[in-house]
Amino acid sequence: MTRFLALRFARALLSIVLVVTFAFVVLRLSGDPALTIMSPEAPPEAIAAFRKAWGLDQPIWLQYLHYFGAIVHGELGVSMRDGRSALTVVTERIPATLMITIPALMLKIALGIPAGITAALHRNTLRDRLLMAGAVAGFTVPSFVLGLLLVLVFAVRLGWLPSGGDERWSSAVLPVLTLGLGGAGILARFTRSAMLEVLGQPYIRTASAKGVPWRLVVRHHALPNAAIPTVTVVGFMIGSLIAGAVVVESVFSWPGVGRLLVVAVANRDLAVVQCILLLVSATMVMANLIVDLLYGVLDPRLRVSTAAAH
Amino acid sequence: MRDTGPLDLAAASLTPPDATPLLAIEGLTVAFDGVPALRGIDLTIHAGEAHGLVGESGCGKSVTLLAALGLLPRSATVQGSVRLDGRELLGAPAAVLDDIRGGRVAMIFQDPASALNPVHRVGAQVTEALRLHRGLDGAAARAEARRLFDLVGIPDPTRRLDAYPHELSGGQNQRVMIAMALAGEPDLLIADEPTTALDATIQAQILDLLRKVQRETGMALILISHDLGVIADVCARVAVMYAGRIVEHGTAEALFATPLHPYTRGLLGALPDMDGPRRRLAAIEGSVPEPWAMPAGCAFAPRCGLAVAACRADPPPALLPHQGADDAEISAHLAACHRADPDIRTRAERLADPAPPVPPSRGTAVSQGV
């Protein structure tokens, strides 16, 4: 078990290093922060001074080494934009993001999983078709379209809810709905196919053949098995709690990490972008690790044998 | 071959005078999305008897009993009548069926590893049946599950109760399935190819176990198999199925000694002998007609060496005794065939084997698996 955990942890670390390296290289190849922040009309001396001040005049591999050296010491750099620590700039946005992504996640689970189960249990009936049409619509309509549609109906036409900003609690409702409906569609599809797969298994017939009432067959025999693939998708959603709302935050001008990312990329605010990516990959990798451990809880076949047979 | 007790005497007669049969299937038809899978099955099972159902894959053996217990998917259209102690099961309310399934009629399946739920301990899967059908809970249920494990020959039963199916071998899982089936103290156990997925040596052990529990509990047994050797070994009466129909029905002795239907004769000809000269095994030529393209007459006619014009034109008669049968034979042995006559032999049969077919023994069952 310790070996398993150590291996998983090492792989997780490697994934994070790869993501951060990729971001580092791409950001530096795709534009010059000095020109973006200082504007191209700035005097050449000023631009040169800016480059020197931020170490941008050094070869890229040296910058990379410095960057990693700093990370090891817990230094994530300073925002070129406002001179504060990148970590501070990013972490102060996290609560706002979680304020919409956590309720959205709960909405995805509360809508998607029951919808998927219901659809599977009534396969090929009108109910199944309606639910799946809704689910497909939920995840194929891009979130900016769905967001604007919701704004059009609830903010513009009905005037019930604000169309953006973060001044009131009610401002969070439309972003949460936009995120939640799309995710619920994905989760409903996954849950449905996981349930259908399980319902076709011989052990379900065995349970019926020994006289277990159908609702208990579903609850005790089908659901625990269908939970295994479903947890993967939920884990992925947990992993994207921090970065999953980039588009929605932009549409609703919600001051979260996602919107910060868009602004920072546009400005080539390298330290901030890298800090966000580090945070995102770390949460993603953590979520995967949790999913792997959950598999062991849900599926005894993946567990270290307790009641060994031989 | 078997004990001759009063139960067996009743079983030997196909139409006992007044005993209400335990299970009576009449005119059972099943279609999947309009494609017929069963085309009229009549079968009666008496209390305590061991009855075999034989035929190749896809002939409808399993479908017959899954349909009888309401275990087919909703896409299946089931018609006819299935009565347990005179009570109609087709269309019965779910609660009634739940009481019967696992309680009066238990079922075990081909692949025990996938027939057990992978996420529950095997002990819990047995106690679930005990709770449903005998109201046992907690320590009492666990003690009874332990006793059942012991009964079906699972070594170290207390520890095995806490094992998961993947931690047990195929043979042990099948024993768990049998323990689970016995939990409800059923009057009828349906064993659907119970040994097909197991090693040859384990097959023999499981068959011995089935015979033992049947003898000790006095329950009836329906053994579904494609293996004539397995059937001959355990069952007193046998029904042979072909393409969704029963084509021959009789006591195991009569059916194996003088098979009436050319299909049964073909099946027996395909079995190797343990003794006698080596011979080429006779395969039945051709293949089973597809369910959506059944011939107008007898479904076996296209493959049958004895077929005459009548076989291709008209469906065969309902199960009938062969011509010239005496009274004992009439009650013991029937076939749905225009040409049912043990004395007619095809040219291929005469060439392949100058001696009439012999009933298979236990030895042939085991040698088949090796």
Interface residues (C-beta under 8 A of the other chain):
Chain A: Q201 P202 Y203 R205 T206 A207 S208 A209 K210 G211 V212 P213 W214 H220 H221 P224 N225 L298 D299 P300 R301 S305 T306 A307 A308 A309
Chain B: L66 L69 L71 A94 A95 L97 D98 D99 I100 R101 G102 G103 A106 M107 F109 D111 S114 A115 L116 N117 P118 V119 H120 R121 E128 A129 L132 H133 R159 R160 D162 A163 Y164 H166 E167 L168 S169 Q172 M177 M180 A181 A183 G184
